[in-house]
Amino acid sequence: MARVIWTKLALNDIDRIHDFIAKDSPLYARKTVEQIFRRVDILENFPMSGREIPEYLRKDIRELLEGNYRIFYRVKKSGITVLRIHHSAQKIPK
């Protein structure tokens, strides 16, 4: 079982996602955040379940998709690090 660590940037992304959605629907904001956390939970048992990020083509940096969001994470022997959460319409930094 792999240990999952969230970076401060990823947690800030979660907060921004929640706050943005909550302007229209606090309930949907909470559900969206819960879905993202549940999706990341699968990495504990299946760390390679995400795909390689097409923009980077690095085997250690992967992504999971959850709804309109891309969850970027790094796979190491020591565990999984969730790096960022981006809306799929956003351009990701290189």
Steps between C-alpha positions, in 0.01 A plus 500: 500500500650833389495807719331803341628848584331821385713803417397839627438605138260209446310580819481866393361382165231305687410809703474714184285239325270483800472876537430553130226237483354602838409843361219324313454180701663421836359147479651433156830654613520256792406205278759593239778521759391170654510334157854626441617366837330162435665481159842562653435231763534229234868591462574337836441159342548578132769772468550447127128513417523850353635572157820676405435871447515558122658843543792360701553137396672406826427162651517630859252787446150373435141620510159382603189650348199582716218678326646818352814482714848366439677375812877506450716278719853363526579135566806422710614195693420690819140566391273725298510879501193685372647801323213708356133489405408681179175554318531329164441833322807654666834504325755321714843651561797329338 
